[in-house]
Amino acid sequence: MAPTFKIPNGELYTRLESGKGEIGVFIQGNNDVTPWRFKIRAADSNNLQILPHILKGAKVADIMAILGSIDVIMGSVDR
């Protein structure tokens, strides 16, 4: 059996550095062994937010090259 511990009441958000950028982790405890809420924000979501600023003034033909340069995996953005 895996070791468990109680997650105290409260919220915590922290950032981690990964190969693709910054990952955000949010956990909300309710004094139980399972968290009340647990979310992970992938680095791809952060990377995609810059896209509207980069595309201003760009040509339509350059969009695919720009998307490739910021290295976005749409499956992790979609969740």
PDB file as gemmi writes it, atoms N, CA and C in Angstrom:
CRYST1    1.000    1.000    1.000  90.00  90.00  90.00 P 1                      
ATOM      1  N   MET A   1       0.838  -1.177   0.000  1.00  0.00           N  
ATOM      2  CA  MET A   1       0.000   0.000   0.000  1.00  0.00           C  
ATOM      3  C   MET A   1       0.887   1.246   0.000  1.00  0.00           C  
ATOM      4  N   ALA A   2       0.488   2.223  -0.798  1.00  0.00           N  
ATOM      5  CA  ALA A   2       1.272   3.445  -0.912  1.00  0.00           C  
ATOM      6  C   ALA A   2       1.109   4.302   0.341  1.00  0.00           C  
ATOM      7  N   PRO A   3       2.171   4.970   0.756  1.00  0.00           N  
ATOM      8  CA  PRO A   3       2.043   5.853   1.922  1.00  0.00           C  
ATOM      9  C   PRO A   3       1.144   7.050   1.586  1.00  0.00           C  
ATOM     10  N   THR A   4       0.343   7.458   2.530  1.00  0.00           N  
ATOM     11  CA  THR A   4      -0.538   8.603   2.320  1.00  0.00           C  
ATOM     12  C   THR A   4      -0.342   9.613   3.442  1.00  0.00           C  
ATOM     13  N   PHE A   5      -0.794  10.806   3.241  1.00  0.00           N  
ATOM     14  CA  PHE A   5      -0.753  11.845   4.256  1.00  0.00           C  
ATOM     15  C   PHE A   5      -1.945  12.762   4.032  1.00  0.00           C  
ATOM     16  N   LYS A   6      -2.370  13.419   5.080  1.00  0.00           N  
ATOM     17  CA  LYS A   6      -3.491  14.345   4.972  1.00  0.00           C  
ATOM     18  C   LYS A   6      -3.028  15.654   4.342  1.00  0.00           C  
ATOM     19  N   ILE A   7      -3.827  16.141   3.426  1.00  0.00           N  
ATOM     20  CA  ILE A   7      -3.563  17.428   2.803  1.00  0.00           C  
ATOM     21  C   ILE A   7      -4.346  18.473   3.601  1.00  0.00           C  
ATOM     22  N   PRO A   8      -3.662  19.411   4.238  1.00  0.00           N  
ATOM     23  CA  PRO A   8      -4.363  20.365   5.106  1.00  0.00           C  
ATOM     24  C   PRO A   8      -5.275  21.301   4.313  1.00  0.00           C  
ATOM     25  N   ASN A   9      -6.200  21.928   5.030  1.00  0.00           N  
ATOM     26  CA  ASN A   9      -7.070  22.925   4.409  1.00  0.00           C  
ATOM     27  C   ASN A   9      -6.227  24.058   3.848  1.00  0.00           C  
ATOM     28  N   GLY A  10      -6.617  24.552   2.694  1.00  0.00           N  
ATOM     29  CA  GLY A  10      -5.906  25.674   2.090  1.00  0.00           C  
ATOM     30  C   GLY A  10      -5.605  25.433   0.628  1.00  0.00           C  
ATOM     31  N   GLU A  11      -5.014  26.435   0.006  1.00  0.00           N  
ATOM     32  CA  GLU A  11      -4.672  26.382  -1.413  1.00  0.00           C  
ATOM     33  C   GLU A  11      -3.186  26.637  -1.604  1.00  0.00           C  
ATOM     34  N   LEU A  12      -2.637  26.050  -2.663  1.00  0.00           N  
ATOM     35  CA  LEU A  12      -1.239  26.273  -3.004  1.00  0.00           C  
ATOM     36  C   LEU A  12      -1.107  26.279  -4.515  1.00  0.00           C  
ATOM     37  N   TYR A  13      -0.426  27.271  -5.036  1.00  0.00           N  
ATOM     38  CA  TYR A  13      -0.084  27.323  -6.458  1.00  0.00           C  
ATOM     39  C   TYR A  13       1.417  27.491  -6.548  1.00  0.00           C  
ATOM     40  N   THR A  14       2.025  26.658  -7.356  1.00  0.00           N  
ATOM     41  CA  THR A  14       3.473  26.767  -7.539  1.00  0.00           C  
ATOM     42  C   THR A  14       3.812  26.580  -9.007  1.00  0.00           C  
ATOM     43  N   ARG A  15       4.978  27.065  -9.379  1.00  0.00           N  
ATOM     44  CA  ARG A  15       5.442  26.970 -10.759  1.00  0.00           C  
ATOM     45  C   ARG A  15       6.660  26.065 -10.805  1.00  0.00           C  
ATOM     46  N   LEU A  16       6.748  25.292 -11.865  1.00  0.00           N  
ATOM     47  CA  LEU A  16       7.889  24.404 -12.083  1.00  0.00           C  
ATOM     48  C   LEU A  16       8.440  24.661 -13.467  1.00  0.00           C  
ATOM     49  N   GLU A  17       9.722  24.514 -13.620  1.00  0.00           N  
ATOM     50  CA  GLU A  17      10.351  24.700 -14.917  1.00  0.00           C  
ATOM     51  C   GLU A  17      10.486  23.351 -15.598  1.00  0.00           C  
ATOM     52  N   SER A  18      10.066  23.288 -16.866  1.00  0.00           N  
ATOM     53  CA  SER A  18      10.198  22.057 -17.639  1.00  0.00           C  
ATOM     54  C   SER A  18      10.939  22.368 -18.932  1.00  0.00           C  
ATOM     55  N   GLY A  19      11.125  21.356 -19.748  1.00  0.00           N  
ATOM     56  CA  GLY A  19      11.832  21.539 -21.008  1.00  0.00           C  
ATOM     57  C   GLY A  19      11.109  22.456 -21.976  1.00  0.00           C  
ATOM     58  N   LYS A  20       9.784  22.514 -21.900  1.00  0.00           N  
ATOM     59  CA  LYS A  20       8.989  23.350 -22.802  1.00  0.00           C  
ATOM     60  C   LYS A  20       8.639  24.699 -22.199  1.00  0.00           C  
ATOM     61  N   GLY A  21       8.934  24.903 -20.930  1.00  0.00           N  
ATOM     62  CA  GLY A  21       8.602  26.165 -20.293  1.00  0.00           C  
ATOM     63  C   GLY A  21       8.074  25.956 -18.884  1.00  0.00           C  
ATOM     64  N   GLU A  22       7.234  26.865 -18.446  1.00  0.00           N  
ATOM     65  CA  GLU A  22       6.760  26.860 -17.069  1.00  0.00           C  
ATOM     66  C   GLU A  22       5.466  26.052 -16.926  1.00  0.00           C  
ATOM     67  N   ILE A  23       5.429  25.166 -15.938  1.00  0.00           N  
ATOM     68  CA  ILE A  23       4.237  24.380 -15.615  1.00  0.00           C  
ATOM     69  C   ILE A  23       3.661  24.937 -14.315  1.00  0.00           C  
ATOM     70  N   GLY A  24       2.349  25.095 -14.264  1.00  0.00           N  
ATOM     71  CA  GLY A  24       1.687  25.564 -13.050  1.00  0.00           C  
ATOM     72  C   GLY A  24       0.942  24.418 -12.383  1.00  0.00           C  
ATOM     73  N   VAL A  25       1.057  24.298 -11.063  1.00  0.00           N  
ATOM     74  CA  VAL A  25       0.381  23.241 -10.306  1.00  0.00           C  
ATOM     75  C   VAL A  25      -0.430  23.906  -9.193  1.00  0.00           C  
ATOM     76  N   PHE A  26      -1.736  23.607  -9.154  1.00  0.00           N  
ATOM     77  CA  PHE A  26      -2.635  24.143  -8.139  1.00  0.00           C  
ATOM     78  C   PHE A  26      -3.230  22.981  -7.359  1.00  0.00           C  
ATOM     79  N   ILE A  27      -3.198  23.064  -6.042  1.00  0.00           N  
ATOM     80  CA  ILE A  27      -3.790  22.035  -5.189  1.00  0.00           C  
ATOM     81  C   ILE A  27      -4.565  22.726  -4.073  1.00  0.00           C  
ATOM     82  N   GLN A  28      -5.760  22.184  -3.809  1.00  0.00           N  
ATOM     83  CA  GLN A  28      -6.607  22.703  -2.733  1.00  0.00           C  
ATOM     84  C   GLN A  28      -6.962  21.529  -1.829  1.00  0.00           C  
ATOM     85  N   GLY A  29      -6.565  21.625  -0.584  1.00  0.00           N  
ATOM     86  CA  GLY A  29      -6.793  20.554   0.373  1.00  0.00           C  
ATOM     87  C   GLY A  29      -8.036  20.776   1.210  1.00  0.00           C  
ATOM     88  N   ASN A  30      -8.571  19.655   1.732  1.00  0.00           N  
ATOM     89  CA  ASN A  30      -9.744  19.723   2.605  1.00  0.00           C  
ATOM     90  C   ASN A  30      -9.568  18.808   3.812  1.00  0.00           C  
ATOM     91  N   ASN A  31      -8.327  18.683   4.264  1.00  0.00           N  
ATOM     92  CA  ASN A  31      -7.986  17.869   5.442  1.00  0.00           C  
ATOM     93  C   ASN A  31      -8.309  16.393   5.241  1.00  0.00           C  
ATOM     94  N   ASP A  32      -8.064  15.896   4.042  1.00  0.00           N  
ATOM     95  CA  ASP A  32      -8.296  14.495   3.694  1.00  0.00           C  
ATOM     96  C   ASP A  32      -7.064  13.987   2.942  1.00  0.00           C  
ATOM     97  N   VAL A  33      -7.021  12.696   2.634  1.00  0.00           N  
ATOM     98  CA  VAL A  33      -5.860  12.140   1.928  1.00  0.00           C  
ATOM     99  C   VAL A  33      -5.928  12.408   0.430  1.00  0.00           C  
ATOM    100  N   THR A  34      -7.083  12.807  -0.079  1.00  0.00           N  
ATOM    101  CA  THR A  34      -7.200  13.181  -1.487  1.00  0.00           C  
ATOM    102  C   THR A  34      -7.490  14.674  -1.572  1.00  0.00           C  
ATOM    103  N   PRO A  35      -6.905  15.375  -2.535  1.00  0.00           N  
ATOM    104  CA  PRO A  35      -7.142  16.818  -2.635  1.00  0.00           C  
ATOM    105  C   PRO A  35      -8.566  17.124  -3.096  1.00  0.00           C  
ATOM    106  N   TRP A  36      -9.093  18.247  -2.636  1.00  0.00           N  
ATOM    107  CA  TRP A  36     -10.408  18.693  -3.069  1.00  0.00           C  
ATOM    108  C   TRP A  36     -10.350  19.107  -4.539  1.00  0.00           C  
ATOM    109  N   ARG A  37      -9.257  19.769  -4.904  1.00  0.00           N  
ATOM    110  CA  ARG A  37      -9.066  20.198  -6.282  1.00  0.00           C  
ATOM    111  C   ARG A  37      -7.586  20.120  -6.611  1.00  0.00           C  
ATOM    112  N   PHE A  38      -7.275  19.647  -7.828  1.00  0.00           N  
ATOM    113  CA  PHE A  38      -5.889  19.503  -8.267  1.00  0.00           C  
ATOM    114  C   PHE A  38      -5.840  19.793  -9.756  1.00  0.00           C  
ATOM    115  N   LYS A  39      -5.107  20.798 -10.159  1.00  0.00           N  
ATOM    116  CA  LYS A  39      -5.018  21.188 -11.570  1.00  0.00           C  
ATOM    117  C   LYS A  39      -3.554  21.373 -11.956  1.00  0.00           C  
ATOM    118  N   ILE A  40      -3.245  20.965 -13.173  1.00  0.00           N  
ATOM    119  CA  ILE A  40      -1.916  21.192 -13.729  1.00  0.00           C  
ATOM    120  C   ILE A  40      -2.085  22.005 -15.008  1.00  0.00           C  
ATOM    121  N   ARG A  41      -1.384  23.117 -15.088  1.00  0.00           N  
ATOM    122  CA  ARG A  41      -1.413  23.948 -16.290  1.00  0.00           C  
ATOM    123  C   ARG A  41      -0.150  23.664 -17.079  1.00  0.00           C  
ATOM    124  N   ALA A  42      -0.334  23.096 -18.247  1.00  0.00           N  
ATOM    125  CA  ALA A  42       0.807  22.695 -19.073  1.00  0.00           C  
ATOM    126  C   ALA A  42       1.554  23.919 -19.607  1.00  0.00           C  
ATOM    127  N   ALA A  43       2.803  23.723 -19.910  1.00  0.00           N  
ATOM    128  CA  ALA A  43       3.626  24.810 -20.451  1.00  0.00           C  
ATOM    129  C   ALA A  43       3.122  25.248 -21.818  1.00  0.00           C  
ATOM    130  N   ASP A  44       2.487  24.342 -22.558  1.00  0.00           N  
ATOM    131  CA  ASP A  44       1.979  24.692 -23.885  1.00  0.00           C  
ATOM    132  C   ASP A  44       0.913  25.777 -23.809  1.00  0.00           C  
ATOM    133  N   SER A  45       0.131  25.765 -22.754  1.00  0.00           N  
ATOM    134  CA  SER A  45      -0.895  26.795 -22.580  1.00  0.00           C  
ATOM    135  C   SER A  45      -0.251  28.166 -22.414  1.00  0.00           C  
ATOM    136  N   ASN A  46       0.800  28.244 -21.632  1.00  0.00           N  
ATOM    137  CA  ASN A  46       1.519  29.511 -21.468  1.00  0.00           C  
ATOM    138  C   ASN A  46       2.154  29.956 -22.776  1.00  0.00           C  
ATOM    139  N   ASN A  47       2.736  29.018 -23.502  1.00  0.00           N  
ATOM    140  CA  ASN A  47       3.409  29.360 -24.750  1.00  0.00           C  
ATOM    141  C   ASN A  47       2.427  29.852 -25.805  1.00  0.00           C  
ATOM    142  N   LEU A  48       1.212  29.320 -25.799  1.00  0.00           N  
ATOM    143  CA  LEU A  48       0.228  29.692 -26.813  1.00  0.00           C  
ATOM    144  C   LEU A  48      -0.350  31.087 -26.577  1.00  0.00           C  
ATOM    145  N   GLN A  49      -0.306  31.580 -25.354  1.00  0.00           N  
ATOM    146  CA  GLN A  49      -0.886  32.887 -25.049  1.00  0.00           C  
ATOM    147  C   GLN A  49      -0.155  34.045 -25.739  1.00  0.00           C  
ATOM    148  N   ILE A  50       1.063  33.836 -26.150  1.00  0.00           N  
ATOM    149  CA  ILE A  50       1.816  34.892 -26.822  1.00  0.00           C  
ATOM    150  C   ILE A  50       1.462  34.982 -28.312  1.00  0.00           C  
ATOM    151  N   LEU A  51       0.762  33.972 -28.822  1.00  0.00           N  
ATOM    152  CA  LEU A  51       0.482  33.889 -30.256  1.00  0.00           C  
ATOM    153  C   LEU A  51      -0.222  35.119 -30.829  1.00  0.00           C  
ATOM    154  N   PRO A  52      -1.276  35.673 -30.227  1.00  0.00           N  
ATOM    155  CA  PRO A  52      -1.902  36.868 -30.827  1.00  0.00           C  
ATOM    156  C   PRO A  52      -0.940  38.048 -30.969  1.00  0.00           C  
ATOM    157  N   HIS A  53      -0.004  38.179 -30.046  1.00  0.00           N  
ATOM    158  CA  HIS A  53       0.957  39.285 -30.117  1.00  0.00           C  
ATOM    159  C   HIS A  53       1.986  39.051 -31.226  1.00  0.00           C  
ATOM    160  N   ILE A  54       2.356  37.795 -31.418  1.00  0.00           N  
ATOM    161  CA  ILE A  54       3.336  37.480 -32.460  1.00  0.00           C  
ATOM    162  C   ILE A  54       2.717  37.615 -33.848  1.00  0.00           C  
ATOM    163  N   LEU A  55       1.436  37.264 -33.987  1.00  0.00           N  
ATOM    164  CA  LEU A  55       0.799  37.245 -35.308  1.00  0.00           C  
ATOM    165  C   LEU A  55       0.397  38.620 -35.825  1.00  0.00           C  
ATOM    166  N   LYS A  56       0.426  39.651 -34.997  1.00  0.00           N  
ATOM    167  CA  LYS A  56       0.092  40.994 -35.483  1.00  0.00           C  
ATOM    168  C   LYS A  56       1.093  41.421 -36.542  1.00  0.00           C  
ATOM    169  N   GLY A  57       0.580  41.718 -37.718  1.00  0.00           N  
ATOM    170  CA  GLY A  57       1.430  42.160 -38.813  1.00  0.00           C  
ATOM    171  C   GLY A  57       2.098  41.027 -39.582  1.00  0.00           C  
ATOM    172  N   ALA A  58       1.886  39.770 -39.171  1.00  0.00           N  
ATOM    173  CA  ALA A  58       2.509  38.634 -39.880  1.00  0.00           C  
ATOM    174  C   ALA A  58       1.657  38.235 -41.075  1.00  0.00           C  
ATOM    175  N   LYS A  59       2.275  37.577 -42.025  1.00  0.00           N  
ATOM    176  CA  LYS A  59       1.559  37.085 -43.205  1.00  0.00           C  
ATOM    177  C   LYS A  59       0.926  35.731 -42.890  1.00  0.00           C  
ATOM    178  N   VAL A  60      -0.178  35.439 -43.574  1.00  0.00           N  
ATOM    179  CA  VAL A  60      -0.896  34.181 -43.358  1.00  0.00           C  
ATOM    180  C   VAL A  60       0.029  32.992 -43.638  1.00  0.00           C  
ATOM    181  N   ALA A  61       0.882  33.106 -44.604  1.00  0.00           N  
ATOM    182  CA  ALA A  61       1.783  32.008 -44.951  1.00  0.00           C  
ATOM    183  C   ALA A  61       2.793  31.714 -43.836  1.00  0.00           C  
ATOM    184  N   ASP A  62       3.028  32.662 -42.950  1.00  0.00           N  
ATOM    185  CA  ASP A  62       4.003  32.477 -41.874  1.00  0.00           C  
ATOM    186  C   ASP A  62       3.408  31.845 -40.618  1.00  0.00           C  
ATOM    187  N   ILE A  63       2.106  31.685 -40.566  1.00  0.00           N  
ATOM    188  CA  ILE A  63       1.465  31.190 -39.342  1.00  0.00           C  
ATOM    189  C   ILE A  63       1.976  29.804 -38.948  1.00  0.00           C  
ATOM    190  N   MET A  64       2.105  28.891 -39.874  1.00  0.00           N  
ATOM    191  CA  MET A  64       2.571  27.534 -39.548  1.00  0.00           C  
ATOM    192  C   MET A  64       4.006  27.539 -39.037  1.00  0.00           C  
ATOM    193  N   ALA A  65       4.844  28.361 -39.606  1.00  0.00           N  
ATOM    194  CA  ALA A  65       6.226  28.455 -39.133  1.00  0.00           C  
ATOM    195  C   ALA A  65       6.283  29.046 -37.727  1.00  0.00           C  
ATOM    196  N   ILE A  66       5.430  30.018 -37.460  1.00  0.00           N  
ATOM    197  CA  ILE A  66       5.394  30.626 -36.129  1.00  0.00           C  
ATOM    198  C   ILE A  66       4.890  29.621 -35.099  1.00  0.00           C  
ATOM    199  N   LEU A  67       3.828  28.877 -35.438  1.00  0.00           N  
ATOM    200  CA  LEU A  67       3.326  27.842 -34.526  1.00  0.00           C  
ATOM    201  C   LEU A  67       4.396  26.790 -34.238  1.00  0.00           C  
ATOM    202  N   GLY A  68       5.142  26.411 -35.251  1.00  0.00           N  
ATOM    203  CA  GLY A  68       6.215  25.440 -35.053  1.00  0.00           C  
ATOM    204  C   GLY A  68       7.336  25.968 -34.194  1.00  0.00           C  
ATOM    205  N   SER A  69       7.577  27.264 -34.253  1.00  0.00           N  
ATOM    206  CA  SER A  69       8.686  27.836 -33.492  1.00  0.00           C  
ATOM    207  C   SER A  69       8.387  27.951 -32.000  1.00  0.00           C  
ATOM    208  N   ILE A  70       7.096  28.064 -31.616  1.00  0.00           N  
ATOM    209  CA  ILE A  70       6.790  28.147 -30.185  1.00  0.00           C  
ATOM    210  C   ILE A  70       6.512  26.768 -29.594  1.00  0.00           C  
ATOM    211  N   ASP A  71       6.555  25.719 -30.424  1.00  0.00           N  
ATOM    212  CA  ASP A  71       6.528  24.328 -29.961  1.00  0.00           C  
ATOM    213  C   ASP A  71       5.306  24.018 -29.091  1.00  0.00           C  
ATOM    214  N   VAL A  72       4.128  24.148 -29.690  1.00  0.00           N  
ATOM    215  CA  VAL A  72       2.879  23.919 -28.980  1.00  0.00           C  
ATOM    216  C   VAL A  72       2.338  22.539 -29.322  1.00  0.00           C  
ATOM    217  N   ILE A  73       1.921  21.796 -28.320  1.00  0.00           N  
ATOM    218  CA  ILE A  73       1.221  20.516 -28.510  1.00  0.00           C  
ATOM    219  C   ILE A  73      -0.241  20.788 -28.194  1.00  0.00           C  
ATOM    220  N   MET A  74      -1.092  20.797 -29.200  1.00  0.00           N  
ATOM    221  CA  MET A  74      -2.473  21.219 -29.023  1.00  0.00           C  
ATOM    222  C   MET A  74      -3.262  20.289 -28.103  1.00  0.00           C  
ATOM    223  N   GLY A  75      -2.895  19.032 -28.009  1.00  0.00           N  
ATOM    224  CA  GLY A  75      -3.607  18.114 -27.116  1.00  0.00           C  
ATOM    225  C   GLY A  75      -3.521  18.530 -25.662  1.00  0.00           C  
ATOM    226  N   SER A  76      -2.400  19.038 -25.239  1.00  0.00           N  
ATOM    227  CA  SER A  76      -2.287  19.477 -23.848  1.00  0.00           C  
ATOM    228  C   SER A  76      -2.914  20.845 -23.616  1.00  0.00           C  
ATOM    229  N   VAL A  77      -3.026  21.647 -24.672  1.00  0.00           N  
ATOM    230  CA  VAL A  77      -3.693  22.948 -24.563  1.00  0.00           C  
ATOM    231  C   VAL A  77      -5.201  22.736 -24.457  1.00  0.00           C  
ATOM    232  N   ASP A  78      -5.711  21.755 -25.169  1.00  0.00           N  
ATOM    233  CA  ASP A  78      -7.150  21.505 -25.251  1.00  0.00           C  
ATOM    234  C   ASP A  78      -7.740  21.034 -23.936  1.00  0.00           C  
ATOM    235  N   ARG A  79      -6.958  20.375 -23.115  1.00  0.00           N  
ATOM    236  CA  ARG A  79      -7.536  19.840 -21.893  1.00  0.00           C  
ATOM    237  C   ARG A  79      -7.749  20.916 -20.901  1.00  0.00           C  
TER     238      ARG A  79                                                      
END                                                                             
